[in-house]
Amino acid sequence: GVVTSSSYGDITGNAIVIKCNNGDSFKFMHMNGQPPKARSGTRVSGGTLVGGVGNSGNARSQATHVHLEAIINGRRVDPQSLWD
C-alpha cells in the first residue's frame, strides 16, 4: 500500500494512514514515533516498520499501545476480526 498521511494530531498523536491497492485502509495512532519509511507518499509492504508503540497525543491512555482502525470495503471494522 501507500502511506497517504503521516501526521501528528492532538487526539491521534503520531499517526499514519496506509491505503492498500484494493482500496482498504489502515490507520495507526498514538505511536511513539515514525521512521523515515512512514512518510506520506511512500509505498510500503507487509512487515514494513511504520512506527513504534507509544502514548502520544493529548488523549493519553493508561499504557503504551498502538490504536489501529481498519476501513474494509468502505466500512470501519474491528481489526481483530481480520485475524481471528
C-alpha positions, 0 to 999 in steps of 0.5 A: 500500500501507500502511506497517504498521511503521516501526521501528528494530531492532538487526539491521534498523536503520531499517526499514519494512514496506509491505503492498500491497492484494493482500496482498504485502509489502515490507520495507526495512532498514538505511536511513539514515533515514525521512521523515515519509511512512514512518510506520506507518499511512500509505498510500503509492504507487509512487515514494513516498520511504520512506527513504534508503540507509544502514548502520544497525543493529548488523549493519553491512555493508561499504557503504551499501545498502538490504536489501529482502525481498519476501513474494509470495503468502505466500512470501519471494522474491528481489526481483530476480526481480520485475524481471528 
